[in-house]
Amino acid sequence: MAPPTRPSTAPTPPAPSLRTGRMIALTGAVVGVVYGYDTGSISGALVFLSEDFGLSAGQAGFVNSILVLGNILGALIAGRLTDALGRKPTMVLVAAAYAVFSALSALSPTVLVLDVVRFLLGVTIGISIVAAPLFIAESTPARLRGAAVAGYQVACVAGITLTYFVNWGLSGGGHWRIMLGLAAIPSALVVVPLLRLPDSPRWYLLKGRTEDARRVMASTDPDVDPDAESAAIQRELRAERTGRGGSLGQMVRRPFLRATVFVLGMGFFCQITGINAVTYYSPQIFETLGFHGNGQNFLLPAVVELISLLATVAALFVVDRLGRRVVLLSGIGTMLVMLVVLTVLFGTRTLSGAGIWAGFAAIALFTAAFNFGFGSLIWVYASEAFPARLRSLGASVMLTANLVANFMVAQFFPSVLEGLGATWAFGGFAALVLVALVFMVRMAPETRGRQLEEIRAYWMNGGRWPDTLPDGTTEGGLAPGTGTALGPGVATSREHPPT
């Protein structure tokens, strides 16, 4: 008779679960809500703080645009910051800074203090729009990644929508300090769950902390073998260390020059096509259409953003089913149609009745289409376009291009609207959207279902997915759909549909 076996005293590894990945996506979404709220809150507050501080039109415009200048600086430093501190510590820093600067905005005694605080808040926002999608993308399983990162955009739109309804509710008393300060509450609360989360496995491997990376993958992703996945990421990191890995110089040389052109173009086109003209200056646009009265001007933007929120939620459900390109291109195409409609309507010069409401519907559908396509996918592509060593820097470059275009629209749209008229303003946006559509048809890859390391092979192969060998290896040494490196394969027989 065999002796009885003694129970093992070794610790049992945690069972793989999607729970932590979902928690990371949820906390990132809360940060997204705060970002959206802070971005949109000034649209209502500016009406009343201009009266309190006696601001000229130029000073009022600077209060709006200085946030974007801070965004640009934040996006420029975000890549290096997230690599140095870690994805999670950067998120904790962002949440704490949101709380502090939102509260200080509400307490500002002069417009100079308000400008300084809003610049610092802008820097925080710029860091967050790089760090949050990066943290989410690197910490969630491939099967959830598209929806999780797109969920960040849902949260951002929800924050803007909340802003407009809060502004409408507080507009009767002119409570601009409350409008600006409310974001401090959720910002402070989200710090606690952030502190309890691990950092991303890819950041741990970037810093040589292999056991930490394996531990996190073993507990969070039931779809991968932690040892094989760690080995794949480490191979990819070693490959990227030829020359100065993670540098701007590497981004503008082959094989990643094409990826850099893509992310710069997407970041720029995302904003230059006019979405923030509607976000920042919707009261003037609705007045040009024929809507009058402060109540309408506060309420109608809220309705537009509510519709956009529904469109963003729709993108959340289909981005991992239909694919990135279908969602992106259908959104851009709808934007083009709505801008043509607006150009024609404004060109008639005399709108009334059905024409006014047709214009409102076109603005609502334009905004919804942006959030369904560009708005949702920019976060996904920003986190997917580059290999691990270049990923945070690539996201930073994309978002910097995005914010430069944002600043141009914020600064010059009122002058174009007043000097050339709405017909030329929206006709110009339509022409830019057409250029953006052609660019995206040519450049945007389909990355649905692919591991982050696997996407590297697409750029290494000149913007085409490598063929595969019968044994499943690719030119980049990755098993399709798994991200697992299997050795130095060569191109073979199965080709991904051309993009």
N, C-alpha and C positions, 0 to 999 in steps of 0.2 A: 504494500500500500504506500502510495506516494505521500511524503510529508505535506502537511497543509502549507499552502503558500501564505507568506506574510504580506499584508497590504503594503504597497509602496508608500514611502514617506516623502517622495519627491513631489514638489509642487506641480499641480496639474495646470497646464497652460490654459488660458481662457479660451472658451469656445468662440470661434469666429462669429461675428455678428455685425449687422448693418446699423446697430443702434448708435454707436459712436459717430459713424459717418453722418447719420441723420442729425445728431446733436450738433455737429460741426456746421452742417448746412443751416440749421435753425439759428444758432448764435450768429453766424455770418449774416443771415437774413435780418436779424435785429439791428446789426450795424448798418445794413443797407437801408432800413427804414429811417434810421437817424440821419444818414447821408441824404436821403431824399427829402426829409423834412427840413434839414438845414439849407438845402439848395433852394427849396421853394418858399421858405418862410419870408424871405425878404420881399417877395412880390406884393404881399399884403402889408407888411410892416412899413415899407418905404413910403407909402401914401401918408402915413400918420407921423412917422419920425421926421419926414421932410418939413412938416408943419411945425413940429416941436423945436427943431434945430434951425429952422429958417434956411433950408438948403436951396441953392440954385439948382437948375436942371443938370448942370455939369457935375456938381457935388453929389447929387442924388445918383447919377449914373456911376460915379466912382465908387459909391458905397456898394453898388451891385457888382461892378466888374472887378473890384479888388479881391473879391472872393476867388474869382477865376484865376487871377495872377497867383494867388496862394496855391490854388490847385496845381498849376503848372510846376511850381517849385516842389511841391509835395510829390508829384508824380515822378519828377526827375531824380529825387533822392530815394524814392521808395524801393527801387530794385536793390540798391546796395544795402539799405537799411534792413530789409527782410532777409537778405543773405547773411548779414552780420549778426543780427539779434535773434533771428528765427521768425517763422511765420506767426506762431502764437504770441510770443512776447510783443511783436509789433502790433498785433490786433488788440492786446490788452492796453498798450500805450495809446492807440487810436481811440478806444472807447473812453479811457480816462480823459484824454484831451478834448473829446467831444463834450463831455460833461462840464469841464472847466470853462471852455470857451463859449459854450452856449449860455451858461449862467452869466459870464462876464459881458456878453452881448446885451443881455437884458438889463444889466446894471450900469451900462456905459453912461457917464455923466456928460460927455461931449462927443461930437462927431469924430474928432481926431482919435479918441480912445476907441470908438466903435470901429473906425477903419483899421486900426492896428489889430484889434481882436478878431475882426472878420478876416484879415489877412492870415492870421495864425490858424483860424478855423479852416480857411481855405487850404493851408498846408496840410492840416490833418485830413481833410477830405481827399486831397490828392494822394496821400499815402494810403488811405483806406481803399480807394478804388483800384489800387494795384494789389494791396496785401490781402484783402478779403477774398476776391475771386481766386487768387493764387492759393491761399490757405485751403479754401473749399475744394479746388480741383485736385490738389496734391494729397488730400486727406480722405477723399471719398472713393469708393469702388467705381470701376469703369461703367458698370451698369447704371449707376446713379449720377455720374459726373455731369452729364449734360443738363439733366433736370436740376441738379443741385446748384450749379453755377448760374443757370437761367433763373433759378429761384431767387438769387441775389438781385437780379433785375426786377423781378416781381416785387421784392421788398422795397427797392428804390422807388418804383412807381407808386407803391402803397404809401410810402412816406410823403411823396409829393401830393398825392390825392388827399391824405390826411391834412397836409398843410393848408390846402385850399378850403377845405371845410372848416378848419379851425379859424382861418382868416375871415371867412364869411361869418362865422358865429361871433367873432370878437370885433368885427368891423363897426358895429353900432356904437361901441364905446371907445374905439380907437386904441385898443390895448396892445400897442406894438411890442412892448417889453415882454408881455406874456407870450405873444406869438413867437418871439425869438428864443425865449428861455425854456419853453416846455421840453425841448429836446434833451435837456440835461438829465431828466429823470430816467428815461430808458437807457441812456448812455451809461449812467452810474450803475444801474442794475445789471447790465450785461457783463460787467467786469467779472462778477462772481463765477458764472458758468464758464467763461473763457479761461479762468485760472485753473479749472478742473480738467481741461482738455489736454491731450498730448499735442506735441508739434507734429508736423507732417513727416512721414517716413522718408521722403526724398530729401528733406532738409537734414534729418539725422545722418543720412548717408553722405550728403554733401560735406558734413563736418566729420565724417569718419566714425560716427556712432552706430556701428552696424547692429549691435544687439538691441539698441533702442528701436531702430527701424524694424527689425524682425518682430520684436514684441508688439509694436503697434499694428503691423500688418496682420499678425496672427490673431489679434483680438478684434479687428475691425473689418477684414475683407475675406469672406468665405470663398471668393472666386479665385484666389491666387495661392500659390505655394510661397510662403515668406522667403525661404532660402533661394528659390529660383528667381523670384522677383527682385530680391536684393542683389543677386548676382547680375541680373540684367541691368539694373540701374547703375551698379558700380562699373560695369563694362562701358556703359554709355558715358558715364562721367570721366572715365579714363580716356575714352576716345576724344572727348571734348577738351582734354587738357593739353592737346597739341598746340603749341604756341601759347598765347595768353588766353586761357579759357575764361569765358564769361566777360569778355571785353567788347566795347563798341567796335573795335577793329575787326574782331572775329565776325560780328554781325554783318558787316558790309563786305565780307569776302565770301566766295563760294565755300561750302555749299549752302550757306544760310542767307546769301544776299537776296534770293527770291522771297524767303520768309520775311525778311526785314522790309522789303518793298511792299509786301502784302499787308503787314501789320500797320505800317505807316499810312498806306492808302486807306485801309479800313478805318483806322482811328480818325483820319482827317475827314473822309467822306461822311462818317457817322454824324458829325456835328455841322459841317459846312452846308449840309443839305437842308438846314432850317429848323430842326426840332426845338432848339432853345429860343428861337424867335417867338415861337408860340408859348413856351414855358415862361420866358421873362416878360414878354410884352403882349400877352393875350388881351388885357383890357383895351389897349390901343387898336389891336386887330379887330376885336369885336365891335368897337365903336365905328371903325371904318366900314365894317359890314352893315351897320345900321342899328346895332344894339346900343341902348343908352341907359344910363343910371348906374350908380355905384353898386346897388344890390345885384343887378345882372352881371356886372363886370367881375364881381367876386364869385358868384355862383356858377356861371358858365364854365370857367376854367376847371372848377371842381368836377362838373359833369363830364368834361372832356377827359380828365385824368381817370375818372372812374371807368369810362369805356376803355381807356388804354390799359387799365389794370386788368380788365377781363381779357384783353388781347394778350397781355403778357402771361397770364395764367394759362391761356390756351397754348402758347409757345412752350410753356413748361411741360405740358403733357405730350407734345408731339415732337419735341426736338430730338429725343432718343428713339423715336419710332420712324418718322418720315425722313430724318436726316437733317444735317445742318444746312446744306445748300437749298433744299426745298423751302425751309422756313425763311432763310435769309432772302432769297431771290423773290419769293412771293411777297414778302413785306416791302422790299424796295420797289417792286413793280406797282404795288398798290399806292405807295407814296407818290410815284410819278403820275399816276392817273388822277389822284386827288389834287395835286398841284396844278395840273392842266385845267381841271375843273375850276379851281380858285382863280387862276389867271383869266379864264374866260369870264367868270362872274364879275371879278373886279373890273375887267375891261368894258363891261356894259355900263359902268359908272353910276347907273341909277338902279339900286336894288330895293326891292320891297317885297313884303309878304313871303311867298314861297322861295324867292331868290335868296333872301336873308337866311332862311332856315336851311336852304341847300348849301349855303356857304358854311354855316355852322356844322352841318353834317360832314362836309368835306374836310374841315379842320379836325373834327373828331376822328374821322377815319384815317386821315394822314398821321395823326399822333398815334392812333392805335396800331397802324401798320408799321410805324417806326419802332414801337416797343415790341411788336411781334417779331420783327426781323432784325434790324440793326441793333436795337436796344438790348435784346436778349442775347444775340450771338456775339457781340463784341466781347463780352466777358468770357464766353466759352473759347473763342479763338485766341484771346489774349493769353489764356492759360494753357492752350493746346499747341500753339504755333511753334514753340521752341523746345529743345531738349532741356533737361533739368538745369544744367549749368548756365544756360542763357535765358531760362524761362522768366525769372523775375525782372531781369534787365529788359527783355523783349516786351513784357507787359508794361513796363515803365515807359519805353519808347512809344508804344501804341497809344497809351493814355496821354502822353505828352502831346502827340500830334492831335489827338482828340480835343485836348483842352486849348491848344492854340487856336484851332478852328472855332471852338466855343467862345473864346475871347473875341475873335473877329466878329462873330455874329452879335454877341452882346454889345459890343462897342459901336458897330456901324449900322445895324439894322434900323434903328430909329431914324437915322439920317437918310437912309435909302428910302424908307417908307414915306418920310416927309418930303424929300426932294424929288424923287422919281415916281412915287406913287406905288400903290399895292400891286398893280398889274405887273410892273417891271420887277418889283421885289419878288413876287411869287413865281413869275416867269423865269427869273434868274435861278431860283431854287430848283425849278423843274429841269432846267438845263443841267444843273449840277447833279441832280439825281439820275438823269440819263447817263452821264459820264460814270457815275458810281455803279450803275447797273452793269454797264459794259465791263468795267474793271473787275467786279465781283464774279461775273460769269467766267471771266478769263482766269482769275487768280484763286478763288476760294476753294479749298479742298473739302472733301467729305470725310470727316473724321469720326463719324458715329461708330461707337462700339470698339474703338481701338485704344489700346493702352497708350499712355503719354509717351513712353519710350519708343513705341512702335512708330509713332508719327514722325520721328526723326528720319526714318527711312524714306519717307515721301520727299522731304527737302533734299536729302542726300542724292536722290535719284532725279534731280532736276524738275521737281514738281509733278512727278508721276509715281503712283504706287508701284513698287517693284513686283515683278512676277515672282512666283514661288516654285521651289523645288518639290518633287514628289514627297520628300521627307518633311515638308512644311517650313523650311527655312527660307528667309528672304535675303535680298542683297545686303540689307543692314544687319543680318544675323539675328533676326527676331521672328518668333513664331507668330503668324498673323492672328490678331485678336487676343493675344495673351500677353504681349510685351516681354516674353521670356527669351533671352538670348540663348541660341543653340550652337553658335559657332559661325565661322566666316563663310556663309552660304553664297551662292551666285544666283543670278536671275534665272527664273524658270518659267513654267507654263501657264500660271493663272494670273490674269491681269485684272486689276480693279477697274470698274467702269471709268472711262476718261472723265476728267473734271475740267 
